[in-house]
């Protein structure tokens, strides 16, 4: 009865004030300037409208909490709306204690909270780590009762799962909800995924798909894929089996997206593509399915396939790329050295009014810095870095590594000093980039100092990759014996990267006897990997010991060791061409062979090296000359949507990366990409 009286009292006041104060209250809608606000507020007092609940509510929303509270306290008969307004202001300021006190004052005015009251209160609860207050609100929700109100239950669930990370309470709220919508399922799945409880998250997702007719939304799938990313490799096959069993249910497109991701983690790229093709047209309207498949290609070294799929997505115009899409595409551009497409991605992000997001999203900005650095456009990488809204350790590490691979070691050390001045604590990745910078620039003394300070000053224990980089630094400058001593005394068993670094130093400084010994060790460390055999073959080739190379090849054949084919790329007029050793899959294969039969080519190759040692780099170079001089007019560089074309079409065969150096000849000066070989 008291509640009905309160409602009647509110409507009476509202109707009385509407005719006299409605124009004034309309002036308080939206955000207004401080000067204009003061003028309106003075007018409110002049006409005696400061006791009007609607005007007071809107005034409270315009002021900070300390002033808003004064407006509330001056009301003689406040209704629920100004209370809701002040709770909202306090919640947005993160002042939970005062918000809770205002909430408790409702009972003294014989007012009952509504859905808005609880939604604002839950927002305040999310900013506190004190479960006592949340449990008090929870008790009140059950008592009033509001436990059947979907929005209130979802808010309470969100506080427990995302704010307090109290998943046991969150699960209890979830289980007691009479009707569950996508929001509550997503909230609990997200809570499990963020705490690393990936199996619980995936189990809940399976239950959602099986037991309800709900279709998972994009937010749901983001949390599910996040959980998949944290799965141990040993559990992936089990979950593939679980999801395969449930493919026939209503959310099969969502399940297929998860399977694409999981098969990709196992390296089963063809199986991922097979599942991707089974996703319906409606399912492919979500960018998440495309992101999953493009990510599988990129993470498994099939960059061109990923770029071709991205181009297909853009031409079908079925969905818009997001920052995850662009990070994957930029990673693919980095792998093949496609600067043109990387530039297109950058311009697309700026043109789609996402420039501010571009400079505030750490992952996207880091991917751009990495792409520009590795594609030889260091100035553009530095521009991105300088424009970042907030620079963290990850962005500094990316820029340092970019400077490192471009031989700018001293600049990398200066940048490290700037990072320390900003009170950013370096991590293991920071020191790896600095050691690489010293190695590529021959800064031996600086490298020694950094390796020493890493553990002594910053308390970061060097990992195997730090030792490998330090050994590479020593070996490159000729301190092969010292590098060998470091490899022997370090607390890790030397792997192929360590022995490869030592071998590279031996070959660089003509220590051929030691090089052959280390090559033999490299073969013993990883007998099924052809990289050791290839590097041993290179040591023989330096002295033109072709017969020894032939014997080595025979030994590989007897042991069943197959050399992975080398791969090179060349970018001509915006089209990326891929050459695979021993493959005739290039669409202009016949033209290329006719070029290789040219007398000048035969003469050059016969003077340089034997016929069976013609490198892919030489083939790429002659193909470039042939294309520019003998293939007539160049193809159109860009597609209909302005995107640079990709060579090979959409039906490309998946490629593997071999031991041959990967090169990228760009058709304009100053944009060559130095792509490391797989042996580095």
Buried (B, 14 or more C-beta within 10 A) or exposed (E): EEEEEBEEEBEEBBEEBEEEBEEBBEBBEEEEEEEEBEEBBEEBEEEEBBBBBBBBBBBBBBBEBEEBBEBBEEBEEBBBBBBBBBBBBBBBBEBBEBBBEBBEBBEEEEBBBBBBBBBBBBBBBBBBEEBEBBBBBBEBBEEEEBBEBBBBBBBBBBBBBBBBEBBEBBBBBBEEBEEBBBBBBBBBBBBBBBEEBBBBBBBBBBEBBEEBEBBBBEBBBBBBBBBBEEBEEEEBEEBBEBBEEBBEBBBBBBBBBBBBBBBBBBEBBEBBBEBBEEBEEEBBBBBBBBBBBBBBBBBBBBBBBBBBBBBEBBEEEBBEBBBBBBBBBBBBBBBBBBBBBBBBBBEBBEEEEBEEBBBEBBEBBBBBBBBBBBBBBBEBBBEBBEEBEEBEBBBBBBBBBBBBBBBBBBBBBEBBEEBEEEEBEBBBBBBBBBBBBBBBBEBBEBBBBBBEBBEEEBEBEBEBBBBBBBBBBBBBBBBBEBBBEBBEEBEBEBBBBBBBBBBBBBBBBEBBEBBBBBBEBBBEBBEEBBBBBBBBBBBBBEEEBBEBBEEBBEEBEEEEBEBBBBBBBBBBBBBBBBBBBEEEEBEBEEBBEEBBEBEEBEEEBEEEBEEEEBBBBBBBBBBBBBBEEEEEEEEEEEBEEEBBBBBBEEEBEEBEBBBBBBBBBBBEEEBBBBBEBBBE
